[in-house]
Amino acid sequence: MLNSYPNRVKEIGTGEQAVKNTLLHMRKLILNGAKNWEVRYAAAQLVKDIPERNDLKEVNTIFQYIQHYSRYTKDPWGVELLHSPEVSLRLIREDGFAALDCDDYTVLGLSLVKVLGYKVALKVVSTQSN
């Protein structure tokens, strides 16, 4: 089934430029995902039983869904793989889980939240000391 998913390899560079390029690509995936009917349908299904305007419950439900149906898995050494939210949702729906890294969690989560009308932002932090 995996062969039916779109695959693209893009050179992102190295160092700080690689981080910037990755963020730009993530932003594009999030914005496109927030306009996608499949993402909208998934988000609506997740929050359908939550009373309207219970923002915290909606966002928490999306977070719990991603946490429950995915497993953190690192990218291959030296490669930056980015899943579109559509691919992550299809993997969850068809296989029962998706192997995602931090970038993929972020893209999926922010797309699901944004498609419900919430404002989202990306912020990069470093865990390494200079």
C-alpha positions as a Markdown table, in Angstrom:
| # | Residue | x | y | z |
|---|---|---|---|---|
| 1 | Met | 0.0 | 0.0 | 0.0 |
| 2 | Leu | 2.9 | 2.4 | 0.7 |
| 3 | Asn | 3.7 | 2.7 | -3.0 |
| 4 | Ser | 0.5 | 4.6 | -3.5 |
| 5 | Tyr | 1.6 | 7.5 | -1.4 |
| 6 | Pro | 3.4 | 10.5 | -3.0 |
| 7 | Asn | 7.1 | 10.6 | -2.4 |
| 8 | Arg | 9.3 | 13.6 | -3.1 |
| 9 | Val | 12.9 | 14.1 | -2.3 |
| 10 | Lys | 14.1 | 17.6 | -1.9 |
| 11 | Glu | 17.6 | 18.8 | -1.0 |
| 12 | Ile | 17.2 | 21.1 | 2.0 |
| 13 | Gly | 20.8 | 22.1 | 2.5 |
| 14 | Thr | 22.8 | 22.0 | 5.7 |
| 15 | Gly | 23.0 | 23.9 | 9.0 |
| 16 | Glu | 20.8 | 26.9 | 9.6 |
| 17 | Gln | 19.7 | 26.9 | 6.0 |
| 18 | Ala | 18.4 | 23.4 | 6.3 |
| 19 | Val | 16.3 | 24.4 | 9.3 |
| 20 | Lys | 14.9 | 27.4 | 7.4 |
| 21 | Asn | 14.1 | 25.3 | 4.3 |
| 22 | Thr | 12.5 | 22.6 | 6.4 |
| 23 | Leu | 10.3 | 25.2 | 8.2 |
| 24 | Leu | 9.3 | 26.7 | 4.8 |
| 25 | His | 8.3 | 23.2 | 3.6 |
| 26 | Met | 6.4 | 22.4 | 6.8 |
| 27 | Arg | 4.5 | 25.7 | 6.5 |
| 28 | Lys | 3.5 | 24.9 | 3.0 |
| 29 | Leu | 2.3 | 21.4 | 4.0 |
| 30 | Ile | 0.3 | 22.9 | 6.9 |
| 31 | Leu | -1.3 | 25.6 | 4.8 |
| 32 | Asn | -2.2 | 23.1 | 2.0 |
| 33 | Gly | -3.5 | 20.6 | 4.6 |
| 34 | Ala | -5.7 | 23.2 | 6.2 |
| 35 | Lys | -7.5 | 23.6 | 2.8 |
| 36 | Asn | -7.8 | 19.9 | 2.1 |
| 37 | Trp | -11.2 | 18.1 | 2.4 |
| 38 | Glu | -9.7 | 14.9 | 3.8 |
| 39 | Val | -8.0 | 16.9 | 6.7 |
| 40 | Arg | -11.2 | 18.8 | 7.3 |
| 41 | Tyr | -13.3 | 15.6 | 7.4 |
| 42 | Ala | -10.8 | 14.0 | 9.9 |
| 43 | Ala | -10.8 | 17.1 | 12.1 |
| 44 | Ala | -14.6 | 17.3 | 12.1 |
| 45 | Gln | -14.9 | 13.6 | 13.0 |
| 46 | Leu | -12.5 | 14.0 | 15.9 |
| 47 | Val | -14.5 | 16.9 | 17.4 |
| 48 | Lys | -18.0 | 16.0 | 16.5 |
| 49 | Asp | -19.0 | 15.0 | 20.0 |
| 50 | Ile | -17.4 | 18.0 | 21.7 |
| 51 | Pro | -19.7 | 20.9 | 22.6 |
| 52 | Glu | -19.2 | 23.9 | 20.4 |
| 53 | Arg | -16.6 | 26.5 | 21.5 |
| 54 | Asn | -14.8 | 24.1 | 23.8 |
| 55 | Asp | -11.5 | 25.1 | 22.3 |
| 56 | Leu | -9.2 | 23.4 | 24.8 |
| 57 | Lys | -11.1 | 20.1 | 24.5 |
| 58 | Glu | -11.0 | 20.2 | 20.7 |
| 59 | Val | -7.2 | 20.8 | 20.6 |
| 60 | Asn | -6.6 | 18.2 | 23.3 |
| 61 | Thr | -8.6 | 15.7 | 21.5 |
| 62 | Ile | -6.5 | 16.2 | 18.3 |
| 63 | Phe | -3.3 | 15.9 | 20.3 |
| 64 | Gln | -4.5 | 12.6 | 22.0 |
| 65 | Tyr | -5.6 | 11.2 | 18.6 |
| 66 | Ile | -2.1 | 11.8 | 17.1 |
| 67 | Gln | -0.4 | 10.5 | 20.2 |
| 68 | His | -2.6 | 7.3 | 20.3 |
| 69 | Tyr | -2.3 | 6.5 | 16.6 |
| 70 | Ser | 1.3 | 7.2 | 15.9 |
| 71 | Arg | 4.7 | 6.1 | 17.0 |
| 72 | Tyr | 7.7 | 8.5 | 17.2 |
| 73 | Thr | 10.3 | 7.2 | 14.7 |
| 74 | Lys | 13.4 | 9.1 | 13.7 |
| 75 | Asp | 14.1 | 9.9 | 10.0 |
| 76 | Pro | 16.8 | 7.9 | 8.3 |
| 77 | Trp | 20.3 | 9.2 | 9.1 |
| 78 | Gly | 21.0 | 12.2 | 7.0 |
| 79 | Val | 17.6 | 12.4 | 5.4 |
| 80 | Glu | 14.7 | 14.8 | 6.2 |
| 81 | Leu | 11.4 | 13.1 | 5.5 |
| 82 | Leu | 8.2 | 15.1 | 5.8 |
| 83 | His | 4.7 | 13.6 | 5.6 |
| 84 | Ser | 1.9 | 15.6 | 4.4 |
| 85 | Pro | -1.1 | 15.5 | 6.8 |
| 86 | Glu | -3.0 | 13.6 | 4.1 |
| 87 | Val | -0.4 | 10.9 | 4.0 |
| 88 | Ser | -0.3 | 10.6 | 7.8 |
| 89 | Leu | -4.1 | 10.4 | 8.1 |
| 90 | Arg | -4.2 | 7.7 | 5.4 |
| 91 | Leu | -1.5 | 5.7 | 7.2 |
| 92 | Ile | -3.5 | 5.9 | 10.4 |
| 93 | Arg | -6.8 | 5.0 | 8.7 |
| 94 | Glu | -5.4 | 2.1 | 6.6 |
| 95 | Asp | -2.7 | 0.7 | 8.8 |
| 96 | Gly | -3.9 | 1.7 | 12.3 |
| 97 | Phe | -0.8 | 3.8 | 13.0 |
| 98 | Ala | 1.8 | 6.1 | 11.4 |
| 99 | Ala | 5.5 | 6.3 | 12.1 |
| 100 | Leu | 6.1 | 10.0 | 12.6 |
| 101 | Asp | 8.9 | 12.3 | 13.8 |
| 102 | Cys | 8.6 | 15.7 | 15.4 |
| 103 | Asp | 8.1 | 17.5 | 12.0 |
| 104 | Asp | 5.4 | 15.1 | 11.0 |
| 105 | Tyr | 3.6 | 15.4 | 14.4 |
| 106 | Thr | 3.7 | 19.2 | 14.0 |
| 107 | Val | 2.5 | 19.2 | 10.4 |
| 108 | Leu | -0.4 | 16.8 | 11.1 |
| 109 | Gly | -1.4 | 18.5 | 14.4 |
| 110 | Leu | -1.3 | 22.1 | 13.1 |
| 111 | Ser | -3.1 | 21.2 | 9.9 |
| 112 | Leu | -6.0 | 19.5 | 11.9 |
| 113 | Val | -6.2 | 22.5 | 14.3 |
| 114 | Lys | -5.9 | 25.1 | 11.6 |
| 115 | Val | -8.6 | 23.5 | 9.5 |
| 116 | Leu | -11.0 | 24.0 | 12.5 |
| 117 | Gly | -10.3 | 27.8 | 12.5 |
| 118 | Tyr | -7.5 | 28.1 | 15.1 |
| 119 | Lys | -4.4 | 30.2 | 14.5 |
| 120 | Val | -1.2 | 28.3 | 14.5 |
| 121 | Ala | 2.5 | 29.1 | 14.4 |
| 122 | Leu | 5.8 | 27.3 | 14.1 |
| 123 | Lys | 8.6 | 27.9 | 16.6 |
| 124 | Val | 12.0 | 26.3 | 16.6 |
| 125 | Val | 13.9 | 25.6 | 19.8 |
| 126 | Ser | 17.3 | 24.0 | 20.2 |
| 127 | Thr | 18.1 | 21.3 | 22.8 |
| 128 | Gln | 21.8 | 21.7 | 22.2 |
| 129 | Ser | 23.9 | 24.3 | 24.0 |
| 130 | Asn | 26.2 | 26.5 | 21.9 |
